[in-house]
Amino acid sequence: MNKTITALALALSFAAGVAAAGPLDPDCTAEKAAKSAAMKSTVGVGGRCSPAEAAKDTAKRATGVEDKGSIKPGSDTGKDAAKKAVK
């Protein structure tokens, strides 16, 4: 009985930790990067969004790379993504 309760408590604590972890690759924006930098300078611990990650995610959203997967050389998808990025 005691081992069952201990195993159940361990399983619940592990599940709660995984649920609270959040996504491994967050969708960073300039606002989230600024908040993370402000927290880092005041508290000493910031979030997972850095200015570099925010720029990378913004570029992905602008070109539509996330929606279509990787762009293969010589495909029309690459030309469409380039035109979309220029606009």
C-alpha positions in Angstrom: 0.0 0.0 0.0 2.8 2.4 1.0 4.8 1.6 -2.2 1.7 2.3 -4.3 1.1 5.7 -2.8 4.8 6.6 -3.2 4.8 5.5 -6.9 1.6 7.5 -7.5 3.0 10.6 -5.9 6.2 10.3 -7.9 4.2 9.8 -11.2 2.0 12.9 -10.4 5.0 15.1 -9.6 6.8 14.0 -12.8 3.6 14.7 -14.9 3.2 18.1 -13.3 6.8 19.1 -14.0 6.4 18.1 -17.7 3.1 20.0 -18.0 4.6 23.2 -16.6 7.8 23.0 -18.7 6.2 24.6 -21.8 7.3 24.3 -25.4 10.9 23.5 -26.1 11.1 26.0 -28.9 8.9 29.0 -27.9 7.5 31.3 -30.5 9.7 34.4 -29.8 8.7 37.9 -30.7 10.4 41.2 -30.1 8.1 41.9 -27.2 8.9 38.5 -25.5 12.7 39.1 -26.0 12.4 42.5 -24.4 10.6 41.1 -21.4 13.2 38.4 -21.1 16.0 40.9 -21.2 14.3 43.1 -18.6 13.8 40.1 -16.3 17.4 39.1 -16.8 18.7 42.5 -15.8 16.5 43.0 -12.8 16.0 39.5 -11.3 19.0 37.8 -12.8 16.9 35.1 -14.6 15.3 35.6 -17.9 13.1 33.7 -20.3 14.0 31.6 -23.3 13.6 34.3 -25.9 16.7 36.2 -26.9 16.9 38.9 -29.5 18.6 36.4 -31.9 15.8 33.8 -31.4 13.2 36.5 -31.9 14.8 37.6 -35.2 15.0 34.0 -36.4 11.4 33.3 -35.5 10.3 36.6 -37.2 12.1 35.6 -40.4 10.5 32.2 -40.4 7.1 33.7 -40.0 7.8 36.3 -42.8 8.9 33.7 -45.3 6.4 31.0 -44.3 9.1 28.4 -43.8 7.4 26.9 -40.8 4.1 26.3 -42.7 5.7 24.7 -45.7 8.7 22.9 -44.3 12.2 23.4 -45.6 12.8 25.1 -48.9 14.4 22.8 -51.4 16.7 24.2 -54.1 15.2 24.5 -57.5 11.6 24.3 -56.3 8.9 26.9 -56.9 8.2 27.1 -53.2 11.6 28.8 -52.7 10.7 31.5 -55.3 7.3 32.1 -53.7 8.9 32.4 -50.2 11.5 34.8 -51.5 8.9 37.0 -53.2 6.8 37.0 -50.0 9.8 37.9 -47.9 10.6 40.9 -50.2 7.0 42.2 -49.9 
